[in-house]
Amino acid sequence: MFIDEFIRGYIELNKQQLLEIKDNIHEIKILSQIIKYLLTYQTQEDYIKIKENFNIVLDNIELLANTLDIKNGTELITLCSFLIHNGYLSEKVYSYSFDDIKKDILRKECDNVLMCAINVFSGTGCCRHTATFAKAMLDRFNIQNSLVEIYSTDNFELKEKLLAFNNKYKNIGIFHHDIANHLVNYINDNGYEYIADITSSMLYLRYAYNGFAYPFANNLTKNKTLAFPLYNYGRIYYKKINYDEIRTLTIEEQQEINQRVKNAIELFTKNHKLFVEFYFQNERYYHKINKSYGRISEKEKRLVLR
């Protein structure tokens, strides 16, 4: 029977636990149920409905963007942030609420983006939910992008060590999960490469320099306290990107991108009625996705070995 990378990864990460239960027939049966579930869940009705309704929402976002005549990556990541943090993607019109202890449902590696992204419709979540939704949306518009695992801390010396540690393994595709605590988006907007963080209501943009991401600024001063190390591999989306080779944006390019963001927000604010109509057009799909997600979560509670 075929067992994909996710299941192999699950076994690897829980190796010690599995060794401890090897003589416990009951827990071995539970593990067997989990593996069987991971091999069959994609054929279940709730999973199929989630994919269908998610694609409908993306279709409608595409229509909204076309109506507003926005096309470039900067305008689109701004639209994504605006939709999330103003409640237009939440079933109950909540402004997005941070919740970093929220559990995600089990899935294969190929569903990491989808099954994290759909949490935005509940109105609560954290960086992995907003970043994966942004990725799904940018993919729909064929904008070159990827997910970036980073480590957020004020200690720049520690960040330098963590980056060096990760770089020792980047060529063989090993990622150490304990050296990242935040997820953001890499965007290539017609040659303008930068990092976007839409976790909070404020859209934070950073330029890359020598393996780190620094906040956009009006001068060449680099704020090391706010810098992020850019790892070349991540646990949510396994794809190698040489972030240490990203071209550093000039001050003028950073200012141009900031102006695009400002102009986009002004455009969205002026078209408030259009966004309200968008919400009511999609509310039922948010509800259907949340209901399907809830039923899957209840089903998983019977698989007590988490």
C-alpha positions in Angstrom: 0.0 0.0 0.0 1.3 3.4 -1.0 2.2 5.7 2.0 3.1 9.2 0.9 5.6 11.7 2.3 3.2 13.0 4.9 2.6 9.7 6.5 6.3 8.8 6.4 6.9 12.2 8.0 4.3 11.5 10.7 6.0 8.2 11.5 9.4 9.9 11.6 8.3 12.7 13.9 6.5 10.3 16.3 9.2 7.6 16.2 9.8 7.6 19.9 6.1 7.5 20.7 5.6 4.6 18.3 8.4 2.7 19.9 6.8 3.2 23.3 3.4 1.8 22.1 4.7 -1.1 20.1 3.5 -3.6 22.6 0.1 -1.9 23.1 -2.3 -3.5 20.7 -5.0 -0.8 21.3 -2.8 2.1 20.4 -1.4 0.3 17.4 -4.9 -0.1 16.2 -5.5 3.7 16.6 -2.3 4.4 14.6 -3.6 2.0 11.9 -6.9 4.0 11.8 -5.0 7.3 11.4 -2.9 5.9 8.5 -6.0 4.5 6.9 -7.8 7.8 7.3 -4.9 9.7 5.6 -5.1 7.4 2.7 -8.8 7.7 2.2 -10.0 11.2 3.4 -9.6 12.7 -0.1 -12.6 10.6 -1.3 -14.9 11.7 1.5 -17.8 14.1 0.7 -16.7 16.9 3.2 -13.2 17.1 1.7 -14.6 17.2 -1.8 -17.1 19.9 -0.8 -14.4 22.0 0.9 -12.3 22.0 -2.4 -15.4 22.9 -4.5 -16.5 25.7 -2.3 -13.0 27.1 -1.8 -12.5 27.2 -5.6 -15.8 29.1 -5.9 -14.5 31.7 -3.4 -11.3 32.1 -5.4 -13.3 32.4 -8.6 -15.3 35.3 -7.0 -12.1 37.0 -5.7 -10.8 36.8 -9.3 -14.0 38.5 -10.5 -13.6 41.2 -7.7 -10.0 41.9 -8.8 -11.0 42.1 -12.4 -13.8 44.6 -11.5 -11.3 46.7 -9.6 -8.8 46.3 -12.4 -5.9 45.1 -10.2 -3.4 42.6 -11.6 0.1 43.0 -10.1 1.3 41.0 -7.1 1.5 44.0 -4.7 -2.1 45.0 -5.4 -3.2 41.4 -5.0 -1.4 40.8 -1.6 -3.0 44.1 -0.4 -6.4 42.9 -1.5 -5.8 39.6 0.3 -4.9 41.4 3.5 -7.8 43.8 3.1 -10.4 41.0 2.7 -9.1 39.0 5.6 -8.7 41.8 8.2 -11.9 43.6 7.4 -14.1 40.5 7.8 -15.0 40.0 4.2 -13.7 36.4 4.3 -15.2 35.6 7.7 -18.6 33.9 7.9 -19.6 36.1 10.9 -17.9 39.2 9.6 -15.2 39.2 12.3 -12.1 41.2 11.9 -9.4 38.4 11.9 -8.6 37.3 15.4 -5.2 35.8 16.3 -5.2 32.3 17.7 -1.9 30.5 17.6 -3.1 27.4 19.5 -5.8 26.5 17.0 -5.4 22.9 15.8 -5.5 22.1 12.1 -7.0 18.9 10.7 -4.9 16.0 9.5 -4.0 16.0 5.8 -1.4 14.8 3.3 1.5 17.1 2.3 -0.3 18.0 -1.0 -3.2 19.5 1.0 -1.1 21.6 3.4 -2.0 24.9 1.7 -5.7 24.1 1.3 -6.4 22.8 4.7 -4.6 25.6 6.5 -6.0 28.4 4.2 -9.6 27.5 4.8 -9.3 28.5 8.5 -9.6 32.2 7.5 -13.3 31.6 7.0 -13.8 31.0 10.7 -12.4 34.5 11.5 -9.6 33.2 13.7 -6.2 31.7 13.2 -2.5 32.6 12.9 0.3 33.2 10.4 0.1 29.8 8.8 -3.6 30.4 7.9 -3.2 33.9 6.5 0.0 33.0 4.6 -1.4 29.8 3.0 -4.5 31.7 2.0 -2.4 34.3 0.4 -0.4 31.6 -1.4 -3.6 30.0 -2.8 -4.9 33.3 -3.9 -1.6 34.4 -5.6 -1.4 31.0 -7.3 -4.8 31.6 -8.8 -3.5 34.8 -10.4 -0.2 33.1 -11.6 1.9 35.4 -9.4 5.3 33.9 -8.6 5.3 33.3 -4.8 6.1 30.8 -2.1 5.8 30.3 1.6 8.7 31.2 3.8 9.5 29.8 7.3 11.3 32.4 9.5 12.3 32.9 13.1 11.1 36.0 14.9 13.2 37.3 17.8 15.0 40.5 18.8 18.3 38.6 19.2 20.1 39.1 15.8 23.1 37.0 16.9 20.7 34.1 17.5 19.1 34.7 14.1 22.5 34.6 12.4 23.3 31.3 14.0 19.9 29.8 13.1 20.3 30.8 9.5 23.8 29.4 9.4 22.6 26.1 10.9 19.8 25.9 8.3 22.1 26.6 5.4 24.3 23.7 6.4 21.4 21.4 5.4 19.7 23.3 2.6 21.4 21.4 -0.2 20.1 18.1 1.0 16.6 19.3 1.8 16.6 18.8 5.6 14.6 21.3 7.7 14.8 21.5 11.4 11.3 22.4 12.6 12.4 24.0 15.9 14.2 26.9 14.2 11.1 28.6 12.8 8.2 30.2 14.6 6.5 32.3 11.9 5.2 31.9 8.3 5.2 34.7 5.6 5.0 35.0 1.8 7.7 35.6 -0.8 6.4 37.5 -3.8 8.0 38.2 -7.2 6.1 41.1 -8.7 7.5 41.4 -12.2 11.1 41.3 -10.9 10.4 43.1 -7.6 11.1 40.4 -5.0 10.1 41.0 -1.4 8.6 39.4 1.7 5.0 40.1 2.8 3.6 39.4 6.2 -0.2 39.7 6.4 -0.7 38.1 9.8 -1.9 41.4 11.4 -4.1 44.1 10.0 -1.0 46.1 9.1 0.6 44.8 5.9 4.4 44.5 6.6 6.8 44.4 3.6 10.5 43.5 3.8 13.3 43.5 1.3 15.9 40.7 1.2 19.6 41.2 1.9 22.2 38.5 2.5 19.7 35.9 3.7 17.7 38.2 5.9 14.5 40.2 5.3 14.6 43.8 6.5 11.6 46.3 6.8 11.1 48.7 4.0 12.8 52.0 4.9 13.6 55.4 3.6 17.3 54.9 3.9 19.9 52.2 3.8 20.0 51.6 7.5 19.2 48.0 8.4 17.2 47.4 11.5 18.7 44.1 12.7 16.1 43.8 15.6 13.3 43.5 13.1 15.2 41.4 10.6 14.0 37.8 9.7 16.3 35.0 8.7 15.0 33.5 5.4 15.1 29.7 5.5 15.4 27.8 2.2 13.0 25.0 3.3 9.8 24.8 5.3 7.6 22.2 6.9 4.4 23.5 5.4 5.4 23.8 1.8 8.4 21.8 0.8 10.1 23.6 -2.1 13.6 24.9 -2.3 13.9 28.7 -2.9 17.3 30.3 -2.7 16.2 33.3 -0.7 19.8 34.3 -0.1 20.0 35.1 -3.8 17.0 37.4 -3.9 17.9 40.8 -5.5 17.8 43.6 -2.9 15.3 46.3 -3.7 16.5 49.9 -4.1 15.0 52.6 -1.9 13.1 53.9 -5.0 11.6 50.4 -5.7 10.5 50.1 -2.0 8.9 53.5 -2.2 7.1 52.5 -5.5 5.8 49.3 -3.9 4.6 51.3 -0.8 2.8 53.7 -3.1 1.0 50.8 -4.9 -0.2 49.5 -1.5 -1.4 53.0 -0.5 -3.2 53.4 -3.8 -4.8 50.0 -3.6 -6.1 50.6 -0.1 -7.6 53.9 -1.2 -9.3 52.1 -4.1 -10.7 49.4 -1.9 -12.0 51.9 0.7 -13.8 53.9 -2.0 -15.5 50.8 -3.2 -16.9 49.7 0.1 -20.3 48.8 -1.4 -18.6 46.4 -3.8 -16.9 44.6 -0.9 -20.2 44.3 1.0 -21.8 42.7 -2.1 -18.8 40.4 -2.3 -19.3 39.3 1.3 -23.0 38.4 0.8 -22.2 36.6 -2.5 -19.8 34.3 -0.6 -21.2 34.0 2.9 -22.9 30.7 2.1 -19.7 29.2 0.9 -17.9 30.2 4.1 -20.6 28.6 6.0 -20.4 25.4 4.0 -16.7 25.2 4.4 -16.8 25.8 8.1 -19.5 23.1 8.5 -17.5 20.6 6.5 -14.4 21.5 8.5 -16.2 21.0 11.8 -17.5 17.6 10.8 -14.0 16.5 9.8 -12.7 17.7 13.1 -15.3 15.8 15.0 -14.4 12.7 13.0 -10.8 13.1 13.9 -11.5 13.4 17.6 -12.1 9.6 17.5 -8.5 9.2 16.3 -7.2 10.0 19.7 -3.5 9.5 18.9 -2.7 13.1 17.9 
